[in-house]
Amino acid sequence: MSRNLATTPPPTRAGKRMSWNALLCQERLYPKTRNHSQHRTTFEIDYDRIIFSKAFRRLARKTQVHPLALNDHTHNRLIHSLEVASVGRSLGKAAFYIVQNRESVPVPATATDFAELVQAACLAHDVGNTPFGHAGERAIRQWMSEHAEIHAAFSRAQSADLVLYEGNAQAFRIATRSISGFEHGCHNKSGGLGLSAATLATMMKYPWYSDHASAQKEGKYSVFQSDKSAFEWVVNTTGLLSQDHAYCRHPLAFLVEAADDICNAVIDIEDAIDLQILHRAEVEHYLMQLSELSDSCTIAEMRSTSIGKLVEQCVIVFEQNYETIMLGQRHSPLIEGIDKAKLDALNALNNIAKHKVYPFEQNDSLEQSCISILARILSVSIGGQLSVHESKLDSVLVPYAEFIKLITDISEPGYERLMMVMDFVAGMTDNYAVNLAERLNHD
């Protein structure tokens, strides 16, 4: 079922304000020749392509906060992404009515289109997550910094991709590169997840490269040098504004960030209570401030109501800053503009989580274990040599041996070959990384 959404953006940007005709572009980087989805909208298709992908499925065995947790109620990256997508859907639908009210001409979309677009982008935002979450990112960065000789011949920007390795950029790479890159006969098959330009733009929270000043300062960016052509296509197709050697965010990317911020702040606390890392008394006051509920309510009731209140607050901030956002002039998260009392409560919860919940902040042995595991895998992978007798190959080593043979046979240039290694390593689940490192140590 098609809707009256823009399919061809204007050839040039009109002035310095973004246009929804381009921002909602349905074009795909590598469109298929035949349409098998007559009864689904573009953004529904995007959602379905993400949720059925292997990259998304692997998030079920990737760390959200607590690595290799034994409690089945503890969030993993897949559950987190589904919850962020649920919050994002609500934000997207609310944003539509603001946009329709503020624009001088009707926006060529419906509230459902906005909801589906933000929901799809939220679903994809963590598909580039490394094993062990942010600790995995730090481990990769440390190893690459300690082995500068590997990328000494690369450009400054290419080296920055490695020493500032970033899961957000890996997500964009997965979304725009081949998802069958390690399948026989499928090398360099174009398309990635096959998402629309609008969804690709909306999932990018940091639309700049690793050598940009913001990336160098904060360690956050959304695209590697290897994916420059896809990135340029996305920003030009959706009409994102160029500024300071980067691009402004897609307006709906602020909603993706807000959904992630809301879930991180509240749900991490609930998990910590379930795991008996925190006691109710330590956080009850702040949850009551957020939810406006009494102490007779359960933590689950406070959590769900707090999320609803924060969604309402972020919608207000989006509306108040709408014109600034459309001009590409807002850079801070929506969550930072909410009511002061609620922001204070949220910051208090985040501070408690930082010092008492996040295990890699409190347990140096976990961090060192993560570094050791990924260091072993990177050393063997980048060396491209795996000497294991055929009789020892099992379900852990077979796919890895096939990967090593693939990157050895194709003889890609240094940087591109190294990025393929990162694809494989970043794609590992926590369990697979642990098991593989153990086998590599023994063999």
Secondary structure per residue as TSV (DSSP state, phi and psi in degrees):
chain	resnum	aa	ss	phi	psi
A	1	M	-	360.0	110.3
A	2	S	-	-87.1	153.7
A	3	R	-	-124.8	167.0
A	4	N	S	-80.0	66.5
A	5	L	-	-103.1	150.9
A	6	A	-	-63.6	136.9
A	7	T	-	-115.6	-23.9
A	8	T	S	-126.2	114.8
A	9	P	-	-75.5	161.3
A	10	P	-	-63.6	148.3
A	11	P	S	-64.7	-26.4
A	12	T	S	-134.0	159.1
A	13	R	-	-77.1	138.5
A	14	A	-	-92.6	109.0
A	15	G	T	64.9	-146.6
A	16	K	T	-116.1	19.1
A	17	R	S	-119.1	136.8
A	18	M	-	-72.3	154.4
A	19	S	-	-118.8	135.5
A	20	W	H	-68.7	-21.8
A	21	N	H	-59.6	-38.9
A	22	A	H	-86.5	-39.0
A	23	L	H	-60.6	-27.3
A	24	L	T	-99.1	19.8
A	25	C	-	-58.8	132.3
A	26	Q	-	-96.4	-1.7
A	27	E	-	-61.1	151.7
A	28	R	B	-115.8	149.5
A	29	L	S	-60.0	-43.6
A	30	Y	S	-129.8	81.0
A	31	P	-	-66.0	145.3
A	32	K	-	-77.7	154.9
A	33	T	S	-77.5	-25.3
A	34	R	S	-123.0	147.1
A	35	N	-	-103.3	117.0
A	36	H	-	-104.0	14.1
A	37	S	-	-133.7	62.4
A	38	Q	T	-68.9	-22.3
A	39	H	T	-109.1	13.5
A	40	R	S	-123.6	146.1
A	41	T	-	-78.4	167.4
A	42	T	H	-57.3	-44.0
A	43	F	H	-77.1	-25.9
A	44	E	H	-64.6	-41.8
A	45	I	H	-62.2	-43.9
A	46	D	H	-55.8	-48.3
A	47	Y	H	-58.6	-46.5
A	48	D	H	-65.1	-39.8
A	49	R	H	-63.9	-36.5
A	50	I	H	-69.6	-48.7
A	51	I	H	-69.9	-23.4
A	52	F	T	-95.6	2.7
A	53	S	S	-80.6	153.1
A	54	K	H	-65.8	-35.8
A	55	A	H	-60.1	-38.9
A	56	F	H	-73.5	-41.3
A	57	R	H	-60.2	-37.2
A	58	R	G	-63.1	-20.4
A	59	L	G	-63.8	-17.4
A	60	A	G	-65.3	-21.3
A	61	R	G	-117.8	32.6
A	62	K	S	-123.3	145.5
A	63	T	B	-65.7	134.6
A	64	Q	S	-93.7	-62.9
A	65	V	S	-128.2	-44.9
A	66	H	S	-105.6	109.3
A	67	P	T	-68.8	135.4
A	68	L	T	50.7	41.4
A	69	A	-	-66.1	142.7
A	70	L	S	-90.3	-19.8
A	71	N	-	-77.1	119.2
A	72	D	T	-67.8	-15.8
A	73	H	T	-84.9	-10.5
A	74	T	S	-70.8	138.4
A	75	H	-	-69.8	135.5
A	76	N	B	-106.0	-179.6
A	77	R	H	-66.7	-30.5
A	78	L	H	-68.4	-48.9
A	79	I	H	-62.1	-42.5
A	80	H	H	-57.0	-45.4
A	81	S	H	-64.9	-39.0
A	82	L	H	-64.1	-40.3
A	83	E	H	-69.8	-39.9
A	84	V	H	-61.3	-40.8
A	85	A	H	-63.9	-35.7
A	86	S	H	-65.8	-45.0
A	87	V	H	-65.7	-40.9
A	88	G	H	-61.6	-36.0
A	89	R	H	-60.3	-43.7
A	90	S	H	-64.5	-42.6
A	91	L	H	-63.4	-41.8
A	92	G	H	-63.4	-43.0
A	93	K	H	-63.9	-42.6
A	94	A	H	-65.2	-38.6
A	95	A	H	-64.1	-32.7
A	96	F	H	-56.4	-45.0
A	97	Y	H	-68.2	-32.4
A	98	I	H	-65.6	-46.4
A	99	V	H	-62.2	-47.2
A	100	Q	H	-60.4	-36.6
A	101	N	H	-73.8	-32.3
A	102	R	H	-91.5	-21.4
A	103	E	S	-84.3	146.8
A	104	S	S	-77.1	-20.9
A	105	V	S	-123.9	152.8
A	106	P	-	-59.5	139.6
A	107	V	-	-80.4	131.5
A	108	P	S	-76.9	64.1
A	109	A	S	-164.0	176.4
A	110	T	-	-121.0	170.6
A	111	A	H	-60.9	-35.4
A	112	T	H	-65.0	-38.1
A	113	D	H	-60.5	-46.8
A	114	F	H	-61.8	-43.5
A	115	A	H	-62.4	-44.8
A	116	E	H	-67.4	-37.5
A	117	L	H	-64.9	-50.0
A	118	V	H	-65.5	-39.1
A	119	Q	H	-60.8	-44.6
A	120	A	H	-63.9	-44.2
A	121	A	H	-63.6	-40.1
A	122	C	H	-62.8	-41.2
A	123	L	H	-61.1	-34.4
A	124	A	H	-88.9	-7.4
A	125	H	T	-65.7	-22.6
A	126	D	T	-115.1	12.6
A	127	V	T	-66.6	-16.1
A	128	G	T	-93.3	8.9
A	129	N	-	-62.3	135.6
A	130	T	-	-80.0	164.8
A	131	P	T	-60.0	141.9
A	132	F	T	69.3	19.3
A	133	G	H	61.7	-137.0
A	134	H	H	-67.0	-25.3
A	135	A	H	-65.5	-34.0
A	136	G	H	-64.9	-40.5
A	137	E	H	-59.5	-46.7
A	138	R	H	-63.5	-37.1
A	139	A	H	-64.8	-42.8
A	140	I	H	-64.8	-44.3
A	141	R	H	-60.2	-44.2
A	142	Q	H	-63.2	-45.2
A	143	W	H	-63.7	-42.1
A	144	M	H	-66.9	-35.4
A	145	S	H	-67.6	-36.7
A	146	E	H	-78.7	-12.8
A	147	H	T	-123.0	53.5
A	148	A	G	-60.9	-23.2
A	149	E	G	-63.3	-24.4
A	150	I	G	-66.7	-34.5
A	151	H	G	-117.6	21.0
A	152	A	T	-62.5	-31.1
A	153	A	T	-87.8	-3.2
A	154	F	S	-78.2	166.3
A	155	S	-	-69.5	164.7
A	156	R	H	-58.4	-41.7
A	157	A	H	-68.4	-39.2
A	158	Q	H	-65.6	-41.2
A	159	S	H	-63.3	-38.3
A	160	A	H	-63.2	-32.4
A	161	D	H	-58.1	-29.3
A	162	L	H	-94.3	-47.2
A	163	V	H	-75.5	-15.8
A	164	L	T	-119.3	39.7
A	165	Y	-	-50.7	135.9
A	166	E	-	-138.2	126.7
A	167	G	H	-63.9	-30.0
A	168	N	H	-64.2	-40.5
A	169	A	H	-69.2	-34.3
A	170	Q	H	-65.3	-35.0
A	171	A	H	-63.5	-44.1
A	172	F	H	-64.8	-38.0
A	173	R	H	-63.0	-45.7
A	174	I	H	-61.5	-40.1
A	175	A	H	-68.7	-24.8
A	176	T	H	-116.0	-9.9
A	177	R	S	-101.8	-177.8
A	178	S	-	-70.6	135.1
A	179	I	S	-91.4	-0.9
A	180	S	-	-116.5	25.2
A	181	G	T	-59.0	-24.2
A	182	F	T	-110.2	16.3
A	183	E	S	-93.9	141.9
A	184	H	T	-58.6	128.5
A	185	G	T	81.6	0.2
A	186	C	-	-111.7	9.8
A	187	H	T	-60.6	134.6
A	188	N	T	66.2	18.5
A	189	K	-	-68.3	126.9
A	190	S	S	-80.4	153.5
A	191	G	-	127.8	-28.7
A	192	G	T	57.9	-132.3
A	193	L	T	-81.9	-6.9
A	194	G	-	68.3	38.6
A	195	L	-	-85.6	162.4
A	196	S	B	-74.0	159.6
A	197	A	H	-58.5	-40.2
A	198	A	H	-63.1	-42.8
A	199	T	H	-68.4	-41.3
A	200	L	H	-61.4	-41.1
A	201	A	H	-68.7	-38.6
A	202	T	H	-70.3	-29.9
A	203	M	T	-79.5	-10.3
A	204	M	-	-88.2	107.2
A	205	K	S	-83.9	-20.3
A	206	Y	S	-134.0	76.4
A	207	P	-	-76.0	67.1
A	208	W	S	-155.8	173.7
A	209	Y	-	-92.9	172.3
A	210	S	T	-68.7	-21.5
A	211	D	T	-92.7	4.8
A	212	H	S	-73.3	151.3
A	213	A	H	-56.3	-39.8
A	214	S	H	-64.1	-39.4
A	215	A	H	-67.8	-41.5
A	216	Q	H	-64.7	-31.4
A	217	K	H	-84.7	-44.8
A	218	E	H	-105.1	-13.7
A	219	G	-	74.3	18.8
A	220	K	-	-119.9	131.4
A	221	Y	-	-161.9	165.7
A	222	S	S	-117.7	4.0
A	223	V	-	-151.8	136.6
A	224	F	-	-85.2	161.6
A	225	Q	G	-59.8	-31.5
A	226	S	G	-64.2	-19.8
A	227	D	G	-114.6	25.7
A	228	K	H	-61.6	-43.3
A	229	S	H	-64.8	-40.4
A	230	A	H	-65.2	-41.6
A	231	F	H	-60.9	-47.2
A	232	E	H	-63.0	-37.0
A	233	W	H	-63.2	-44.2
A	234	V	H	-63.0	-49.9
A	235	V	H	-68.4	-34.0
A	236	N	H	-76.0	-36.5
A	237	T	H	-68.5	-36.2
A	238	T	H	-94.1	-3.5
A	239	G	T	73.0	30.7
A	240	L	-	-68.2	143.8
A	241	L	-	-83.7	133.3
A	242	S	E	-79.1	134.8
A	243	Q	E	-159.4	128.6
A	244	D	T	52.9	49.0
A	245	H	T	61.3	25.5
A	246	A	E	-147.0	-165.3
A	247	Y	E	-131.9	154.2
A	248	C	-	-74.8	164.0
A	249	R	-	-73.3	152.3
A	250	H	-	-63.4	136.2
A	251	P	T	-52.5	-36.5
A	252	L	T	-77.7	-12.0
A	253	A	H	-64.6	-27.9
A	254	F	H	-63.2	-31.7
A	255	L	H	-74.6	-36.5
A	256	V	H	-61.3	-45.5
A	257	E	H	-63.0	-41.6
A	258	A	H	-64.1	-42.8
A	259	A	H	-61.2	-41.9
A	260	D	H	-65.5	-45.2
A	261	D	H	-60.2	-43.0
A	262	I	H	-63.3	-48.1
A	263	C	H	-66.0	-42.5
A	264	N	H	-59.2	-45.3
A	265	A	H	-67.3	-41.6
A	266	V	H	-93.3	-42.8
A	267	I	H	-74.8	-33.0
A	268	D	H	-59.6	-35.0
A	269	I	H	-67.7	-43.4
A	270	E	H	-62.5	-41.7
A	271	D	H	-60.1	-42.8
A	272	A	H	-62.6	-35.3
A	273	I	H	-69.9	-41.6
A	274	D	H	-60.4	-36.5
A	275	L	T	-86.7	1.5
A	276	Q	T	62.0	28.0
A	277	I	S	-80.0	-35.3
A	278	L	S	-120.5	156.8
A	279	H	-	-107.9	151.3
A	280	R	H	-52.0	-41.5
A	281	A	H	-59.7	-27.0
A	282	E	H	-72.5	-24.8
A	283	V	H	-125.2	-9.9
A	284	E	H	-54.6	-45.5
A	285	H	H	-57.8	-42.9
A	286	Y	H	-74.2	-36.4
A	287	L	H	-67.1	-33.6
A	288	M	H	-67.0	-38.2
A	289	Q	H	-63.7	-41.4
A	290	L	H	-70.7	-44.4
A	291	S	H	-86.9	-21.3
A	292	E	-	63.5	28.6
A	293	L	-	-104.4	166.4
A	294	S	-	-88.2	170.2
A	295	D	T	-73.6	-1.9
A	296	S	T	-81.5	-10.0
A	297	C	S	-85.1	157.5
A	298	T	-	-78.0	164.4
A	299	I	H	-62.9	-38.4
A	300	A	H	-61.8	-40.5
A	301	E	H	-65.6	-41.7
A	302	M	H	-64.7	-40.8
A	303	R	H	-61.7	-50.1
A	304	S	H	-66.0	-40.6
A	305	T	H	-69.4	-37.2
A	306	S	H	-61.3	-41.8
A	307	I	H	-61.0	-44.4
A	308	G	H	-60.9	-42.6
A	309	K	H	-64.6	-40.0
A	310	L	H	-70.1	-34.5
A	311	V	H	-60.7	-47.0
A	312	E	H	-58.8	-42.7
A	313	Q	H	-64.5	-43.6
A	314	C	H	-67.7	-33.2
A	315	V	H	-63.4	-41.7
A	316	I	H	-61.6	-44.1
A	317	V	H	-64.9	-39.4
A	318	F	H	-60.4	-44.2
A	319	E	H	-66.3	-43.0
A	320	Q	H	-64.7	-29.8
A	321	N	T	-109.3	17.8
A	322	Y	H	-56.6	-50.2
A	323	E	H	-66.0	-39.3
A	324	T	H	-61.5	-39.7
A	325	I	H	-64.7	-44.6
A	326	M	H	-67.1	-22.9
A	327	L	T	-89.4	0.1
A	328	G	T	72.1	24.6
A	329	Q	-	-105.0	-6.0
A	330	R	-	-95.8	136.0
A	331	H	-	-124.7	-20.8
A	332	S	S	-86.7	152.5
A	333	P	-	-61.5	150.4
A	334	L	G	-60.2	-35.4
A	335	I	G	-60.2	-26.0
A	336	E	G	-74.5	-10.9
A	337	G	G	-103.3	6.1
A	338	I	S	-74.0	171.7
A	339	D	-	-47.3	135.5
A	340	K	H	-58.7	-42.0
A	341	A	H	-62.4	-41.2
A	342	K	H	-72.7	-36.2
A	343	L	H	-65.0	-39.5
A	344	D	H	-61.9	-41.9
A	345	A	H	-66.1	-41.0
A	346	L	H	-64.3	-44.2
A	347	N	H	-63.7	-36.1
A	348	A	H	-64.5	-42.4
A	349	L	H	-64.9	-41.6
A	350	N	H	-62.9	-36.9
A	351	N	H	-68.7	-40.0
A	352	I	H	-63.1	-43.7
A	353	A	I	-62.3	-42.4
A	354	K	I	-60.8	-41.7
A	355	H	I	-94.2	-19.2
A	356	K	I	-124.8	-16.6
A	357	V	I	-107.2	-52.9
A	358	Y	-	-65.6	113.2
A	359	P	H	-64.5	-32.9
A	360	F	H	-74.0	-14.9
A	361	E	H	-81.5	-26.0
A	362	Q	H	-106.6	-22.2
A	363	N	-	-123.3	97.4
A	364	D	H	-65.1	-27.0
A	365	S	H	-66.7	-34.3
A	366	L	H	-64.4	-45.3
A	367	E	H	-59.8	-45.4
A	368	Q	H	-66.3	-35.2
A	369	S	H	-63.9	-43.2
A	370	C	H	-61.8	-45.2
A	371	I	H	-61.9	-42.7
A	372	S	H	-64.6	-43.0
A	373	I	H	-62.8	-50.5
A	374	L	H	-73.1	-30.6
A	375	A	H	-62.8	-43.4
A	376	R	H	-62.6	-44.9
A	377	I	H	-65.5	-43.3
A	378	L	H	-64.0	-41.1
A	379	S	H	-60.0	-47.5
A	380	V	H	-71.1	-41.5
A	381	S	H	-65.0	-46.2
A	382	I	H	-72.4	-30.6
A	383	G	H	-68.0	-25.8
A	384	G	T	69.4	23.0
A	385	Q	-	-128.1	118.1
A	386	L	-	-129.4	104.4
A	387	S	-	-101.8	92.2
A	388	V	-	-130.1	130.8
A	389	H	-	-63.2	142.3
A	390	E	G	-54.9	-32.7
A	391	S	G	-67.5	-17.8
A	392	K	G	-94.5	-5.2
A	393	L	-	-70.7	130.1
A	394	D	-	-134.8	-165.0
A	395	S	T	-64.9	-21.1
A	396	V	T	-84.0	-45.0
A	397	L	H	-86.1	-25.8
A	398	V	H	-58.5	-54.2
A	399	P	H	-62.8	-32.9
A	400	Y	H	-70.1	-41.6
A	401	A	H	-62.8	-39.6
A	402	E	H	-64.9	-38.8
A	403	F	H	-64.5	-45.6
A	404	I	H	-60.0	-41.1
A	405	K	H	-64.8	-40.0
A	406	L	H	-61.8	-51.1
A	407	I	H	-71.8	-22.1
A	408	T	H	-75.9	-39.5
A	409	D	H	-72.6	-35.2
A	410	I	H	-78.9	-19.8
A	411	S	-	52.0	47.2
A	412	E	-	-66.4	154.7
A	413	P	-	-56.2	158.2
A	414	G	H	-48.1	-54.1
A	415	Y	H	-64.8	-47.6
A	416	E	H	-63.8	-39.3
A	417	R	H	-64.9	-40.4
A	418	L	H	-66.4	-36.5
A	419	M	H	-67.2	-30.7
A	420	M	H	-67.1	-36.5
A	421	V	H	-61.0	-42.8
A	422	M	H	-64.8	-34.9
A	423	D	H	-58.1	-46.2
A	424	F	H	-69.9	-46.0
A	425	V	H	-65.8	-46.5
A	426	A	H	-65.3	-27.0
A	427	G	H	-77.0	-12.2
A	428	M	-	-66.7	145.1
A	429	T	-	-80.4	166.3
A	430	D	H	-55.6	-48.1
A	431	N	H	-62.8	-44.1
A	432	Y	H	-65.4	-40.4
A	433	A	H	-61.8	-43.7
A	434	V	H	-61.9	-48.4
A	435	N	H	-66.3	-40.3
A	436	L	H	-67.2	-44.6
A	437	A	H	-60.3	-39.0
A	438	E	H	-64.3	-41.4
A	439	R	H	-68.7	-38.5
A	440	L	H	-67.4	-33.9
A	441	N	H	-67.0	-36.0
A	442	H	H	-80.4	-31.4
A	443	D	-	-99.6	360.0
